[in-house]
Amino acid sequence: MIWIRSSNIKQIAKPPDLAVVAVPFASVPAIIRKCVETGVGGAVIISAGGKETGQEGQKIQNLKEML
């Protein structure tokens, strides 16, 4: 097992099998999009600030449930 910490998934030479994403809730869709574009095998999302933060949070929460 190799652990790599990066603020930009596209800077990693070979796409990882798993990304652990720990960011504010509003940042999740963009980061997951980058993971998909780079060929990451899967992701674990650790975040807070979803639907309880208002309409924008609800939209993102709905998107998250579709993933």
Contacts in CASP RR format, 6 or more apart in sequence:
PFRMAT RR
TARGET T0000
AUTHOR 0000-0000-0000
METHOD contacts of the structure
MODEL  1
MIWIRSSNIKQIAKPPDLAVVAVPFASVPAIIRKCVETGVGGAVIISAGG
KETGQEGQKIQNLKEML
4 12 0 8 1.000
4 16 0 8 1.000
6 12 0 8 1.000
8 34 0 8 1.000
9 15 0 8 1.000
9 19 0 8 1.000
9 31 0 8 1.000
9 34 0 8 1.000
9 35 0 8 1.000
9 38 0 8 1.000
9 40 0 8 1.000
10 34 0 8 1.000
10 37 0 8 1.000
10 38 0 8 1.000
12 38 0 8 1.000
15 38 0 8 1.000
15 39 0 8 1.000
15 40 0 8 1.000
15 41 0 8 1.000
16 40 0 8 1.000
16 41 0 8 1.000
17 40 0 8 1.000
17 41 0 8 1.000
17 42 0 8 1.000
18 40 0 8 1.000
18 41 0 8 1.000
18 42 0 8 1.000
18 43 0 8 1.000
18 44 0 8 1.000
19 35 0 8 1.000
19 40 0 8 1.000
19 41 0 8 1.000
19 42 0 8 1.000
19 43 0 8 1.000
19 44 0 8 1.000
20 43 0 8 1.000
20 44 0 8 1.000
20 46 0 8 1.000
21 28 0 8 1.000
21 31 0 8 1.000
21 32 0 8 1.000
21 35 0 8 1.000
21 43 0 8 1.000
21 44 0 8 1.000
21 45 0 8 1.000
21 46 0 8 1.000
21 47 0 8 1.000
22 46 0 8 1.000
22 47 0 8 1.000
23 31 0 8 1.000
23 47 0 8 1.000
24 47 0 8 1.000
24 48 0 8 1.000
24 49 0 8 1.000
25 47 0 8 1.000
25 48 0 8 1.000
25 49 0 8 1.000
25 50 0 8 1.000
25 53 0 8 1.000
25 57 0 8 1.000
25 60 0 8 1.000
25 61 0 8 1.000
26 49 0 8 1.000
26 56 0 8 1.000
26 57 0 8 1.000
26 60 0 8 1.000
28 45 0 8 1.000
28 47 0 8 1.000
28 60 0 8 1.000
28 64 0 8 1.000
29 60 0 8 1.000
29 63 0 8 1.000
29 64 0 8 1.000
32 43 0 8 1.000
32 45 0 8 1.000
32 67 0 8 1.000
35 41 0 8 1.000
35 42 0 8 1.000
35 43 0 8 1.000
45 64 0 8 1.000
49 57 0 8 1.000
50 57 0 8 1.000
50 58 0 8 1.000
50 60 0 8 1.000
50 61 0 8 1.000
51 57 0 8 1.000
51 58 0 8 1.000
51 61 0 8 1.000
END
